[in-house]
């Protein structure tokens, strides 16, 4: 990882693919990832870790299924939300968004358990920024 400042906009300008996070930097054993998103992701669960979302631009909606049933959380630009470990969730964005996600290094984007993956979704642990 770089020991120089990282311009998030410059990193985002290096790719166009959706739901394919780039590792911006690392903090201890955690990746700070950025991604472009649009449409729907997949219902999935991270059994052993919380997942932190920060919306950099646009609007993100996260479906959550927990002991209270199913609900949706809407995150406008500048909002954060943490999905607790073991909670099934499904991010989506109607008009597209750019997001930052913080989770332990090596955490698969589709979690430990997930629905069948549609063609536009691939499992990744993040791609390094060139």
VOSEKE-392275 format. One record per atom (N, C-alpha, C, O, CB): x, y, z; residue number from 1; residue in one letter; atom name. Coordinates in Angstrom, 3 decimals, padded with zeros to 6 digits, always signed. Each point is the difference from the previous one (the first is absolute). Glycine has a CB too. Layout:
REM VOSEKE-392275
        x        y        z num residu atome
        X        Y        Z NUM      a    CA
...
This chain:
REM VOSEKE-392275
        x        y        z num residu atome
 +000.840 -001.182 +000.000   1      x     N
 -000.840 +001.182 +000.000   1      x    CA
 +000.884 +001.244 +000.000   1      x     C
 +001.139 -000.020 +000.466   1      x     O
 -002.978 -001.225 +000.752   1      x    CB
 +001.294 +002.294 -001.740   2      x     N
 +000.727 +001.252 -000.127   2      x    CA
 +000.114 +000.724 +001.333   2      x     C
 -000.894 -000.077 +000.843   2      x     O
 +000.106 +000.245 -003.194   2      x    CB
 +001.902 +000.538 +002.529   3      x     N
 +000.116 +000.869 +001.161   3      x    CA
 -000.168 +001.462 -000.413   3      x     C
 +000.409 +000.916 +000.714   3      x     O
 +001.115 -002.589 +000.397   3      x    CB
 -002.137 +001.871 -002.283   4      x     N
 -000.324 +001.323 -000.534   4      x    CA
 -001.510 +000.188 +000.035   4      x     C
 -000.742 -000.981 +000.048   4      x     O
 +002.798 +000.966 -001.532   4      x    CB
 -002.523 +001.260 +001.460   5      x     N
 -001.451 +000.240 -000.052   5      x    CA
 -000.616 -000.668 -001.233   5      x     C
 +000.629 -000.090 -001.054   5      x     O
 -000.312 +002.280 +002.273   5      x    CB
 -001.544 -002.650 -001.064   6      x     N
 -000.716 -000.675 -001.087   6      x    CA
 -001.224 +000.830 -000.359   6      x     C
 -000.843 +000.276 +000.853   6      x     O
 +001.656 -002.563 -000.092   6      x    CB
 -000.905 +002.679 -002.016   7      x     N
 -001.157 +000.763 -000.475   7      x    CA
 -001.086 -000.985 -000.426   7      x     C
 +000.145 -000.698 -001.004   7      x     O
 +001.334 +002.635 +000.242   7      x    CB
 -002.546 -001.990 +001.516   8      x     N
 -001.071 -000.964 -000.272   8      x    CA
 -000.550 +000.168 -001.407   8      x     C
 -000.204 -000.991 -000.702   8      x     O
 -000.373 +000.974 +003.129   8      x    CB
 +000.332 +001.251 -002.852   9      x     N
 -000.534 +000.239 -001.354   9      x    CA
 +000.933 -000.549 -001.072   9      x     C
 -000.463 -000.527 -001.011   9      x     O
 -000.696 +002.580 +001.853   9      x    CB
 +002.463 -001.935 -000.632  10      x     N
 +000.959 -000.529 -000.972  10      x    CA
 -000.090 -001.517 -000.091  10      x     C
 +000.076 -000.566 -001.090  10      x     O
 +001.440 +002.501 +001.554  10      x    CB
 -001.677 -002.588 +000.670  11      x     N
 -000.145 -001.464 +000.006  11      x    CA
 -001.295 -000.394 -000.702  11      x     C
 -000.005 -000.917 -000.821  11      x     O
 +001.319 +000.757 +002.979  11      x    CB
 -002.411 +000.845 -001.841  12      x     N
 -001.285 -000.317 -000.634  12      x    CA
 +000.046 +000.186 -001.507  12      x     C
 -000.731 -000.676 -000.724  12      x     O
 -000.417 +001.355 +002.817  12      x    CB
 +001.992 +000.226 -002.582  13      x     N
 +000.116 +000.255 -001.438  13      x    CA
 +000.726 -001.118 -000.738  13      x     C
 +000.003 -000.021 -001.231  13      x     O
 -000.009 +002.447 +001.734  13      x    CB
 +000.622 -003.358 +000.228  14      x     N
 +000.774 -001.064 -000.646  14      x    CA
 -000.825 -001.221 -000.381  14      x     C
 +000.525 -000.920 -000.628  14      x     O
 +001.409 +001.714 +001.910  14      x    CB
 -003.220 -000.826 -000.916  15      x     N
 -000.810 -001.177 -000.336  15      x    CA
 -001.463 +000.385 -000.196  15      x     C
 -000.455 +001.037 +000.485  15      x     O
 +002.040 -002.494 +000.811  15      x    CB
 -002.311 +000.606 -002.012  16      x     N
 -001.423 +000.235 -000.260  16      x    CA
 -000.879 -001.159 +000.447  16      x     C
 -001.218 +000.156 +000.092  16      x     O
 +001.879 +001.260 -002.009  16      x    CB
 -000.068 -002.581 +002.197  17      x     N
 -000.818 -001.163 +000.333  17      x    CA
 -000.708 +000.195 +001.341  17      x     C
 +000.522 +000.625 +000.924  17      x     O
 +001.051 -002.088 -002.229  17      x    CB
 -002.771 +000.906 +001.372  18      x     N
 -000.863 +000.154 +001.167  18      x    CA
 +000.159 -001.170 +000.965  18      x     C
 +000.339 -001.116 -000.392  18      x     O
 -001.957 +002.411 -001.006  18      x    CB
 +001.361 -001.002 +002.674  19      x     N
 +000.024 -001.011 +001.067  19      x    CA
 +001.346 -000.721 +000.054  19      x     C
 +000.058 -001.183 +000.335  19      x     O
 -002.534 +000.884 -000.594  19      x    CB
 +003.551 +001.003 -000.068  20      x     N
 +001.336 -000.580 -000.027  20      x    CA
 +000.955 +000.922 +000.764  20      x     C
 +000.703 +000.806 -000.610  20      x     O
 -001.171 -001.947 -001.622  20      x    CB
 +000.494 +001.026 +003.560  21      x     N
 +000.746 +000.954 +000.819  21      x    CA
 +001.507 -000.012 -000.248  21      x     C
 +000.601 -001.028 -000.312  21      x     O
 -002.366 +000.760 +002.003  21      x    CB
 +002.344 +001.454 -001.538  22      x     N
 +001.450 +000.179 -000.050  22      x    CA
 +000.486 +000.287 +001.417  22      x     C
 -000.648 +000.725 +000.755  22      x     O
 +000.568 +000.145 -003.159  22      x    CB
 +001.202 -001.435 +002.747  23      x     N
 +000.579 +000.228 +001.324  23      x    CA
 +000.743 +001.326 -000.043  23      x     C
 +001.046 +000.119 -000.637  23      x     O
 -000.832 -002.620 +001.107  23      x    CB
 -000.758 +003.481 +000.206  24      x     N
 +000.570 +001.338 +000.039  24      x    CA
 +001.235 +000.028 +000.900  24      x     C
 +001.034 +000.560 -000.363  24      x     O
 -003.313 +000.428 -000.048  24      x    CB
 +002.154 -001.601 +001.587  25      x     N
 +001.089 -000.079 +000.963  25      x    CA
 -000.359 -001.039 +001.053  25      x     C
 -001.070 -000.606 -000.052  25      x     O
 +001.708 +003.033 -000.348  25      x    CB
 +000.258 -002.626 +001.349  26      x     N
 -000.250 -000.925 +001.102  26      x    CA
 +000.227 +000.704 +001.324  26      x     C
 +000.874 +000.859 +000.120  26      x     O
 -000.200 -002.809 -001.554  26      x    CB
 -001.463 +001.580 +002.419  27      x     N
 +000.176 +000.457 +001.376  27      x    CA
 +000.109 -001.262 +000.841  27      x     C
 -000.975 -000.739 +000.137  27      x     O
 -000.329 +002.943 -000.492  27      x    CB
 +002.475 -002.458 +000.919  28      x     N
 +000.243 -001.233 +000.735  28      x    CA
 -000.401 -001.181 -000.867  28      x     C
 +000.597 -000.202 -001.057  28      x     O
 -000.968 +001.370 +003.266  28      x    CB
 -000.615 -001.955 -001.804  29      x     N
 -000.426 -001.165 -000.785  29      x    CA
 -001.301 +000.252 -000.746  29      x     C
 -000.742 -000.938 -000.295  29      x     O
 +001.883 -000.523 +001.945  29      x    CB
 -001.423 +002.733 -001.958  30      x     N
 -001.243 +000.369 -000.678  30      x    CA
 +000.288 +000.652 -001.343  30      x     C
 +000.928 +000.799 -000.126  30      x     O
 -002.045 -000.507 +002.344  30      x    CB
 +000.315 -000.639 -003.222  31      x     N
 +000.049 +000.668 -001.296  31      x    CA
 -000.961 +001.170 -000.004  31      x     C
 -001.108 -000.085 +000.530  31      x     O
 +001.734 -002.063 -001.667  31      x    CB
 -000.192 +003.233 +000.536  32      x     N
 -000.878 +001.123 -000.319  32      x    CA
 -000.190 -000.093 -001.506  32      x     C
 +000.930 +000.238 -000.770  32      x     O
 -000.134 +001.278 +002.737  32      x    CB
 -002.004 -001.861 -002.378  33      x     N
 -000.296 -000.262 -001.409  33      x    CA
 -000.952 +001.054 -000.553  33      x     C
 -000.852 +000.516 +000.724  33      x     O
 +001.202 -002.975 -000.345  33      x    CB
 -000.203 +002.774 -001.659  34      x     N
 -000.946 +000.873 -000.680  34      x    CA
 -000.593 -000.780 -001.170  34      x     C
 +000.665 -000.835 -000.614  34      x     O
 +000.617 +002.943 +001.297  34      x    CB
 -002.542 -001.818 -000.974  35      x     N
 -000.681 -000.706 -001.088  35      x    CA
 -001.027 +000.911 -000.648  35      x     C
 -000.540 +000.918 +000.619  35      x     O
 +000.891 -003.116 +000.545  35      x    CB
 -000.596 +001.911 -002.424  36      x     N
 -001.111 +000.613 -000.724  36      x    CA
 -001.108 -001.042 -000.025  36      x     C
 +000.255 -001.176 -000.260  36      x     O
 +001.269 +002.678 -001.182  36      x    CB
 -002.742 -001.079 +001.708  37      x     N
 -001.115 -000.936 +000.062  37      x    CA
 -001.196 +000.556 -000.746  37      x     C
 -000.190 +001.213 -000.077  37      x     O
 +001.013 -002.075 +002.275  37      x    CB
 -001.619 -000.024 -002.740  38      x     N
 -001.273 +000.356 -000.639  38      x    CA
 -000.804 -001.276 -000.134  38      x     C
 +000.557 -001.083 -000.184  38      x     O
 +000.462 +003.052 -001.087  38      x    CB
 -002.329 -001.837 +001.363  39      x     N
 -000.848 -001.178 -000.042  39      x    CA
 +000.048 -000.719 +001.337  39      x     C
 +000.208 +000.616 +001.045  39      x     O
 +000.172 -000.837 -003.515  39      x    CB
 -000.575 -001.089 +002.421  40      x     N
 -000.082 -000.775 +001.235  40      x    CA
 +001.190 -000.931 +000.161  40      x     C
 +000.513 -000.555 -000.971  40      x     O
 -002.990 +000.686 +000.843  40      x    CB
 +002.901 -000.289 +001.368  41      x     N
 +001.024 -000.973 +000.337  41      x    CA
 -000.723 -001.304 +000.320  41      x     C
 -000.986 -000.315 -000.666  41      x     O
 +002.606 +002.105 +001.552  41      x    CB
 -001.186 -002.536 +000.073  42      x     N
 -000.587 -001.286 +000.340  42      x    CA
 -000.175 -000.056 +001.525  42      x     C
 +000.807 +000.555 +000.746  42      x     O
 +000.262 -001.686 -002.790  42      x    CB
 -002.129 +000.457 +002.491  43      x     N
 -000.157 -000.223 +001.438  43      x    CA
 +001.175 -000.833 +000.458  43      x     C
 +000.310 -001.029 -000.600  43      x     O
 -002.847 +001.158 +000.482  43      x    CB
 +003.203 +000.316 +001.194  44      x     N
 +001.146 -000.739 +000.519  44      x    CA
 +000.208 +000.308 +001.477  44      x     C
 -000.583 +000.934 +000.549  44      x     O
 +001.641 -000.903 -002.825  44      x    CB
 -000.214 -000.840 +002.901  45      x     N
 +000.283 +000.124 +001.423  45      x    CA
 +001.490 -000.153 +000.239  45      x     C
 +000.641 -000.871 -000.589  45      x     O
 -002.921 -000.019 +001.162  45      x    CB
 +002.833 +001.733 +000.288  46      x     N
 +001.366 -000.155 +000.489  46      x    CA
 -000.125 -000.542 +001.428  46      x     C
 -000.399 +000.723 +000.913  46      x     O
 +001.342 +001.196 -002.392  46      x    CB
 -000.602 -003.180 +001.658  47      x     N
 -000.215 -000.662 +001.289  47      x    CA
 +000.845 +000.565 +001.141  47      x     C
 -000.444 +000.028 +001.147  47      x     O
 -000.116 -002.054 -002.427  47      x    CB
 +001.792 +002.481 +000.963  48      x     N
 +000.936 +000.339 +001.066  48      x    CA
 +000.437 +001.462 +000.044  48      x     C
 +000.897 +000.349 +000.768  48      x     O
 -000.140 -002.657 -000.942  48      x    CB
 -001.374 +003.164 -000.635  49      x     N
 +000.431 +001.394 +000.013  49      x    CA
 -001.138 +000.955 -000.333  49      x     C
 -000.890 -000.317 -000.790  49      x     O
 +003.166 -000.438 +000.147  49      x    CB
 -002.229 +001.922 +001.258  50      x     N
 -000.894 +001.093 -000.378  50      x    CA
 +000.484 +000.552 -001.339  50      x     C
 +001.135 -000.245 -000.408  50      x     O
 -001.658 +000.820 +002.852  50      x    CB
 -000.351 +000.177 -003.127  51      x     N
 +000.379 +000.636 -001.263  51      x    CA
 -000.403 +001.472 +000.059  51      x     C
 -001.165 +000.331 +000.218  51      x     O
 +000.895 -002.521 -001.500  51      x    CB
 +001.261 +003.069 +001.082  52      x     N
 -000.182 +001.442 +000.078  52      x    CA
 -000.164 +000.568 -001.407  52      x     C
 +000.823 -000.265 -000.876  52      x     O
 +000.533 +000.365 +003.010  52      x    CB
 -002.411 +000.679 -002.352  53      x     N
 -000.254 +000.655 -001.282  53      x    CA
 +000.024 +001.517 +000.183  53      x     C
 -000.568 +000.519 +000.962  53      x     O
 -000.817 -002.494 -001.739  53      x    CB
 +002.042 +002.688 -000.143  54      x     N
 -000.031 +001.453 -000.087  54      x    CA
 -000.337 +000.343 -001.443  54      x     C
 +000.679 -000.453 -000.922  54      x     O
 +001.027 +000.759 +002.816  54      x    CB
 -002.749 +000.490 -002.095  55      x     N
 -000.388 +000.398 -001.353  55      x    CA
 +000.765 +001.271 -000.366  55      x     C
 -000.171 +001.049 +000.621  55      x     O
 -002.146 -002.095 -000.360  55      x    CB
 +003.166 +000.926 -001.284  56      x     N
 +000.793 +001.135 -000.468  56      x    CA
 -000.781 +000.875 -000.963  56      x     C
 +000.151 +001.221 -000.009  56      x     O
 +001.903 -002.582 +000.307  56      x    CB
 -002.892 +000.725 -001.111  57      x     N
 -000.810 +000.727 -000.971  57      x    CA
 -001.214 -000.848 -000.359  57      x     C
 +000.070 -001.229 +000.006  57      x     O
 +001.973 +002.432 -000.919  57      x    CB
 -003.147 -000.548 +000.604  58      x     N
 -001.220 -000.718 -000.354  58      x    CA
 -000.752 -000.443 +001.245  58      x     C
 +000.124 +000.590 +001.073  58      x     O
 +000.954 -001.354 -003.192  58      x    CB
 -001.862 -000.295 +001.942  59      x     N
 -000.820 -000.523 +001.097  59      x    CA
 +000.052 -001.520 -000.016  59      x     C
 -000.144 -000.625 -001.050  59      x     O
 -001.379 +002.644 +000.956  59      x    CB
 +001.728 -002.602 +001.257  60      x     N
 +000.046 -001.450 +000.157  60      x    CA
 -001.171 -000.432 +000.861  60      x     C
 -000.343 +000.654 +000.984  60      x     O
 +002.861 -000.682 -001.219  60      x    CB
 -003.119 -001.070 -000.146  61      x     N
 -001.084 -000.592 +000.795  61      x    CA
 +000.486 -001.376 +000.437  61      x     C
 +000.547 -000.758 -000.801  61      x     O
 -002.397 +002.040 -000.457  61      x    CB
 +001.647 -001.598 +002.534  62      x     N
 +000.417 -001.309 +000.501  62      x    CA
 -001.212 -000.696 +000.606  62      x     C
 -000.589 +000.473 +000.972  62      x     O
 +002.952 +000.356 -000.528  62      x    CB
 -002.719 -001.957 -001.038  63      x     N
 -001.027 -000.851 +000.582  63      x    CA
 +000.625 -000.786 +001.133  63      x     C
 +001.116 -000.503 -000.131  63      x     O
 -002.368 +000.340 -002.065  63      x    CB
 +000.543 +000.054 +003.307  64      x     N
 +000.505 -000.702 +001.175  64      x    CA
 -001.069 -000.978 +000.477  64      x     C
 -001.169 +000.357 +000.142  64      x     O
 +002.627 +001.622 +000.516  64      x    CB
 -001.038 -003.217 -000.415  65      x     N
 -000.889 -001.005 +000.585  65      x    CA
 +000.570 -000.395 +001.355  65      x     C
 +001.090 -000.564 +000.097  65      x     O
 -001.814 -000.296 -002.393  65      x    CB
 -000.043 +001.171 +003.345  66      x     N
 +000.452 -000.351 +001.342  66      x    CA
 -001.167 -000.555 +000.801  66      x     C
 -001.033 -000.351 -000.571  66      x     O
 +002.817 +002.130 +000.485  66      x    CB
 -001.632 -001.862 +001.396  67      x     N
 -001.039 -000.594 +000.842  67      x    CA
 -001.305 +000.778 -000.037  67      x     C
 -001.031 -000.516 +000.430  67      x     O
 +002.819 -000.356 +001.029  67      x    CB
 -001.768 +002.099 -001.961  68      x     N
 -001.209 +000.823 -000.093  68      x    CA
 -000.656 -000.082 -001.370  68      x     C
 -001.015 +000.656 -000.239  68      x     O
 +002.002 +000.867 +001.924  68      x    CB
 -000.420 -002.323 -002.593  69      x     N
 -000.544 -000.124 -001.344  69      x    CA
 +000.897 +000.684 -001.020  69      x     C
 +001.201 +000.159 +000.214  69      x     O
 -003.502 -000.257 +000.746  69      x    CB
 +001.703 +000.494 -002.059  70      x     N
 +000.753 +000.641 -001.076  70      x    CA
 -000.303 +001.494 -000.020  70      x     C
 -001.153 +000.417 +000.101  70      x     O
 +001.119 -002.552 -001.449  70      x    CB
 +001.085 +002.924 +001.215  71      x     N
 -000.146 +001.447 -000.109  71      x    CA
 +001.047 +000.531 -000.968  71      x     C
 +000.923 -000.719 -000.386  71      x     O
 -001.838 +000.872 +002.743  71      x    CB
 +000.767 +001.107 -002.745  72      x     N
 +000.955 +000.622 -000.905  72      x    CA
 +000.505 +001.291 +000.613  72      x     C
 -000.767 +000.788 +000.553  72      x     O
 -000.372 -001.816 -002.546  72      x    CB
 +002.437 +001.230 +001.886  73      x     N
 +000.654 +001.202 +000.496  73      x    CA
 +000.485 +000.779 -001.209  73      x     C
 +000.684 -000.555 -000.860  73      x     O
 +000.012 -000.563 +003.046  73      x    CB
 -001.038 +002.395 -002.265  74      x     N
 +000.435 +000.842 -001.109  74      x    CA
 +001.108 +000.921 +000.481  74      x     C
 -000.150 +000.712 +000.993  74      x     O
 -002.143 -000.815 -002.054  74      x    CB
 +003.410 +000.077 +000.341  75      x     N
 +001.170 +000.789 +000.356  75      x    CA
 +000.289 +001.032 -001.085  75      x     C
 +000.476 -000.364 -001.076  75      x     O
 +000.455 -001.578 +002.379  75      x    CB
 -001.205 +003.214 -001.049  76      x     N
 +000.386 +001.035 -000.957  76      x    CA
 +001.500 +000.274 +000.107  76      x     C
 +000.668 -000.498 +000.905  76      x     O
 -002.978 +001.525 -000.771  76      x    CB
 +002.820 -000.241 -001.054  77      x     N
 +001.411 +000.388 -000.014  77      x    CA
 +000.431 +000.495 +001.388  77      x     C
 -000.690 +000.796 +000.636  77      x     O
 +000.509 -000.193 -003.093  77      x    CB
 +001.329 -001.095 +002.900  78      x     N
 +000.546 +000.417 +001.287  78      x    CA
 -000.488 -000.800 +001.187  78      x     C
 +000.401 +000.274 +001.131  78      x     O
 -000.227 +001.939 -002.094  78      x    CB
 -001.033 -003.200 +000.735  79      x     N
 -000.548 -000.808 +001.096  79      x    CA
 +000.805 -001.276 +000.200  79      x     C
 +000.611 -000.529 -000.928  79      x     O
 -002.882 +001.458 +000.456  79      x    CB
 +002.252 -001.406 +001.715  80      x     N
 +000.653 -001.263 +000.326  80      x    CA
 -001.018 -000.951 +000.620  80      x     C
 -001.008 +000.424 +000.565  80      x     O
 +003.224 +000.753 -000.223  80      x    CB
 -001.929 -002.471 -000.461  81      x     N
 -000.843 -001.028 +000.589  81      x    CA
 +000.867 -001.227 +000.229  81      x     C
 +000.854 -000.328 -000.825  81      x     O
 -002.953 +001.226 -000.315  81      x    CB
 +001.882 -001.571 +002.251  82      x     N
 +000.718 -001.231 +000.301  82      x    CA
 -001.003 -001.145 +000.026  82      x     C
 -000.990 +000.040 +000.731  82      x     O
 +002.761 +001.212 +000.598  82      x    CB
 -001.500 -002.275 -002.139  83      x     N
 -000.784 -001.230 +000.039  83      x    CA
 +000.705 -000.932 +000.978  83      x     C
 +001.150 -000.375 -000.230  83      x     O
 -002.003 +000.649 -002.185  83      x    CB
 +000.183 -000.653 +003.502  84      x     N
 +000.640 -000.877 +000.987  84      x    CA
 +000.279 -001.394 -000.567  84      x     C
 -000.703 -000.481 -000.888  84      x     O
 -000.455 +001.758 +002.700  84      x    CB
 +002.184 -001.899 -001.282  85      x     N
 +000.341 -001.368 -000.422  85      x    CA
 -001.210 -000.911 +000.128  85      x     C
 -000.802 +000.133 +000.924  85      x     O
 +003.185 +000.221 -000.214  85      x    CB
 -002.502 -001.275 -001.647  86      x     N
 -001.077 -000.981 +000.048  86      x    CA
 -001.339 +000.486 -000.514  86      x     C
 -000.958 -000.773 -000.027  86      x     O
 +002.128 -000.173 +001.916  86      x    CB
 -001.268 +002.208 -002.300  87      x     N
 -001.274 +000.546 -000.499  87      x    CA
 -000.012 -000.051 -001.526  87      x     C
 +000.916 +000.498 -000.654  87      x     O
 -001.121 +001.020 +002.680  87      x    CB
 -000.829 -002.118 -002.577  88      x     N
 -000.147 -000.085 -001.449  88      x    CA
 -000.315 +001.392 -000.545  88      x     C
 -000.835 +000.716 +000.555  88      x     O
 +000.033 -003.128 -000.403  88      x    CB
 +001.475 +002.793 -001.243  89      x     N
 -000.207 +001.332 -000.567  89      x    CA
 +000.224 -000.011 -001.507  89      x     C
 +000.654 -000.883 -000.554  89      x     O
 +000.056 +001.912 +002.727  89      x    CB
 -001.285 -000.001 -002.816  90      x     N
 +000.068 +000.100 -001.454  90      x    CA
 +000.084 +001.475 -000.412  90      x     C
 -001.006 +000.708 +000.026  90      x     O
 -000.311 -002.869 -000.270  90      x    CB
 +002.515 +002.623 -000.134  91      x     N
 +000.134 +001.371 -000.486  91      x    CA
 -000.595 +000.155 -001.409  91      x     C
 -000.031 -000.946 -000.787  91      x     O
 +002.106 +001.209 +002.195  91      x    CB
 -002.540 +000.946 -001.696  92      x     N
 -000.479 +000.324 -001.340  92      x    CA
 +000.058 +001.509 -000.196  92      x     C
 +000.080 +000.765 +000.962  92      x     O
 -001.583 -002.805 -000.988  92      x    CB
 +001.463 +002.451 -001.231  93      x     N
 -000.038 +001.424 -000.325  93      x    CA
 -000.708 +000.176 -001.330  93      x     C
 +000.439 -000.525 -001.023  93      x     O
 +001.698 +000.958 +002.304  93      x    CB
 -003.224 +000.302 -001.260  94      x     N
 -000.796 +000.210 -001.215  94      x    CA
 +000.787 +000.806 -001.028  94      x     C
 +000.106 -000.402 -001.158  94      x     O
 -002.216 +000.314 +002.521  94      x    CB
 +002.660 +001.219 -000.943  95      x     N
 +000.677 +000.910 -000.929  95      x    CA
 +001.516 -000.094 +000.036  95      x     C
 +000.683 +000.753 -000.693  95      x     O
 -002.602 +000.745 +000.951  95      x    CB
 +002.452 -002.412 +000.540  96      x     N
 +001.439 -000.165 +000.117  96      x    CA
 +000.556 +000.783 +001.173  96      x     C
 -000.555 +001.022 +000.404  96      x     O
 +000.682 -001.375 -002.855  96      x    CB
 +000.973 -000.139 +002.991  97      x     N
 +000.657 +000.640 +001.134  97      x    CA
 +001.461 -000.421 +000.026  97      x     C
 +000.391 -000.992 -000.615  97      x     O
 -002.556 +001.048 +001.926  97      x    CB
 +002.953 +000.713 -000.592  98      x     N
 +001.359 -000.426 +000.332  98      x    CA
 +000.041 -000.138 +001.520  98      x     C
 -000.512 +000.844 +000.736  98      x     O
 +001.573 +000.323 -002.789  98      x    CB
 -000.442 -002.247 +002.495  99      x     N
 -000.020 -000.307 +001.430  99      x    CA
 +001.392 -000.366 +000.495  99      x     C
 +000.875 -000.386 -000.775  99      x     O
 -003.247 -000.390 +000.571  99      x    CB
 +002.553 +000.909 +001.514 100      x     N
 +001.179 -000.502 +000.681 100      x    CA
 -000.484 -001.079 +000.957 100      x     C
 -001.015 +000.163 +000.678 100      x     O
 +002.281 +002.065 -000.882 100      x    CB
 -000.533 -003.326 +000.251 101      x     N
 -000.330 -001.115 +000.880 101      x    CA
 +001.252 -000.331 +000.807 101      x     C
 +001.101 -000.056 -000.549 101      x     O
 -002.864 -000.864 -001.071 101      x    CB
 +001.593 +000.701 +002.920 102      x     N
 +001.116 -000.388 +000.861 102      x    CA
 -000.338 -001.342 +000.625 102      x     C
 -001.036 -000.165 +000.645 102      x     O
 +001.659 +002.589 -000.169 102      x    CB
 +000.284 -003.386 -000.686 103      x     N
 -000.185 -001.333 +000.560 103      x    CA
 +001.345 -000.711 +000.054 103      x     C
 +000.949 +000.439 -000.649 103      x     O
 -003.317 -000.546 -000.237 103      x    CB
 +002.470 -000.983 +001.648 104      x     N
 +001.285 -000.683 +000.126 104      x    CA
 +000.575 -000.422 -001.357 104      x     C
 -000.729 -000.423 -000.897 104      x     O
 +000.002 -000.373 +003.147 104      x    CB
 +002.038 +000.920 -002.373 105      x     N
 +000.694 -000.428 -001.211 105      x    CA
 -000.371 -001.439 -000.319 105      x     C
 -000.023 -000.859 +000.881 105      x     O
 +001.925 +002.443 -000.403 105      x    CB
 -002.188 -001.834 -001.742 106      x     N
 -000.348 -001.341 -000.445 106      x    CA
 -001.475 -000.338 +000.073 106      x     C
 -000.396 -001.102 -000.380 106      x     O
 +002.616 +000.462 +001.099 106      x    CB
 -003.047 +001.566 -000.239 107      x     N
 -001.443 -000.258 +000.090 107      x    CA
 -000.596 -000.018 -001.406 107      x     C
 +000.152 +000.971 -000.740 107      x     O
 -000.266 +000.125 +003.031 107      x    CB
 -000.560 -002.180 -002.674 108      x     N
 -000.608 -000.043 -001.331 108      x    CA
 -001.194 +000.948 -000.107 108      x     C
 -000.800 +000.119 +000.928 108      x     O
 +001.555 -002.492 -001.153 108      x    CB
 -000.859 +003.040 -000.913 109      x     N
 -001.072 +000.981 -000.206 109      x    CA
 -001.389 -000.621 +000.100 109      x     C
 -000.959 +000.678 +000.370 109      x     O
 +002.507 +000.607 -001.821 109      x    CB
 -001.658 -002.551 +001.127 110      x     N
 -001.306 -000.670 +000.043 110      x    CA
 -000.218 -000.744 +001.313 110      x     C
 -000.937 -000.789 +000.116 110      x     O
 +001.026 +000.562 -002.596 110      x    CB
 +000.756 +000.468 +003.454 111      x     N
 -000.195 -000.566 +001.323 111      x    CA
 +000.333 -001.480 +000.092 111      x     C
 +000.585 -000.598 -000.903 111      x     O
 -002.319 +002.289 +001.236 111      x    CB
 +001.334 -002.251 +000.799 112      x     N
 +000.220 -001.416 +000.263 112      x    CA
 -001.149 -000.850 -000.521 112      x     C
 +000.176 -001.176 -000.320 112      x     O
 +001.158 +001.790 +002.328 112      x    CB
 -002.502 -000.009 -002.086 113      x     N
 -001.194 -000.662 -000.539 113      x    CA
 -000.723 +001.006 -000.885 113      x     C
 -000.142 +001.166 +000.366 113      x     O
 -000.080 -002.704 +001.671 113      x    CB
 -000.234 +001.085 -003.202 114      x     N
 -000.691 +000.920 -000.906 114      x    CA
 -000.944 -000.741 -000.930 114      x     C
 +000.101 -001.211 -000.200 114      x     O
 +001.850 +002.751 +000.315 114      x    CB
 -002.881 -000.762 -000.681 115      x     N
 -000.878 -000.524 -001.041 115      x    CA
 +000.841 -000.346 -001.225 115      x     C
 +001.182 +000.339 -000.066 115      x     O
 -003.141 +001.032 +000.929 115      x    CB
 +001.343 -002.046 -001.831 116      x     N
 +000.673 -000.280 -001.265 116      x    CA
 +000.446 +001.330 -000.612 116      x     C
 -000.736 +000.987 +000.021 116      x     O
 -000.648 -003.107 -000.391 116      x    CB
 +002.606 +002.126 -000.176 117      x     N
 +000.544 +001.241 -000.545 117      x    CA
 -000.484 +000.251 -001.419 117      x     C
 +000.153 -000.859 -000.868 117      x     O
 +001.848 +000.574 +002.316 117      x    CB
 -002.590 +001.468 -001.696 118      x     N
 -000.352 +000.353 -001.369 118      x    CA
 +001.282 +000.251 -000.800 118      x     C
 +001.077 +000.147 +000.577 118      x     O
 -003.287 +000.852 +000.192 118      x    CB
 +002.090 -000.952 -002.070 119      x     N
 +001.156 +000.118 -000.883 119      x    CA
 +000.850 +001.246 +000.274 119      x     C
 +001.215 -000.030 -000.194 119      x     O
 -002.527 -001.200 -001.509 119      x    CB
 +000.694 +002.311 +002.146 120      x     N
 +000.744 +001.251 +000.186 120      x    CA
 +000.738 +000.084 +001.346 120      x     C
 +000.645 +001.009 +000.285 120      x     O
 -002.331 +000.077 -001.754 120      x    CB
 +001.595 -002.121 +002.285 121      x     N
 +000.650 -000.010 +001.316 121      x    CA
 +001.051 -001.098 +000.039 121      x     C
 -000.273 -001.144 -000.362 121      x     O
 -001.818 +002.039 +001.459 121      x    CB
 +003.297 -000.540 -000.654 122      x     N
 +001.033 -000.995 +000.234 122      x    CA
 +000.512 +000.177 +001.427 122      x     C
 +000.011 +001.110 +000.532 122      x     O
 +000.638 -001.159 -003.001 122      x    CB
 -000.233 -001.035 +003.071 123      x     N
 +000.566 +000.073 +001.341 123      x    CA
 +001.431 +000.493 -000.099 123      x     C
 +000.786 -000.487 -000.812 123      x     O
 -002.280 -001.382 +001.624 123      x    CB
 +001.820 +002.839 +000.025 124      x     N
 +001.356 +000.536 +000.043 124      x    CA
 +000.335 +000.403 +001.430 124      x     C
 -000.890 +000.287 +000.801 124      x     O
 +000.709 +000.518 -003.194 124      x    CB
 +001.462 -000.788 +002.701 125      x     N
 +000.452 +000.535 +001.287 125      x    CA
 +000.596 +001.383 -000.213 125      x     C
 +000.759 +000.494 +000.833 125      x     O
 -000.318 -002.824 +000.048 125      x    CB
 -000.787 +002.944 -001.992 126      x     N
 +000.501 +001.328 -000.353 126      x    CA
 +001.187 -000.133 -000.932 126      x     C
 +000.772 -000.956 +000.078 126      x     O
 -001.567 +001.886 +002.116 126      x    CB
 +000.926 +000.036 -003.068 127      x     N
 +001.129 +000.043 -000.917 127      x    CA
 +000.919 +001.148 +000.411 127      x     C
 -000.463 +001.080 +000.368 127      x     O
 -000.935 -002.062 -002.256 127      x    CB
 +002.672 +000.739 +001.823 128      x     N
 +000.974 +001.054 +000.345 128      x    CA
 -000.073 +001.129 -001.015 128      x     C
 -000.234 -000.226 -001.188 128      x     O
 +001.751 -001.476 +002.263 128      x    CB
 -001.318 +002.898 -000.600 129      x     N
 +000.078 +001.161 -000.873 129      x    CA
 +001.367 -000.026 -000.667 129      x     C
 +001.021 -000.194 +000.660 129      x     O
 -002.618 +001.559 +000.798 129      x    CB
 +001.606 -001.171 -002.758 130      x     N
 +001.265 -000.054 -000.753 130      x    CA
 +000.929 +001.138 +000.360 130      x     C
 +001.100 +000.095 -000.545 130      x     O
 -002.301 -001.207 -001.306 130      x    CB
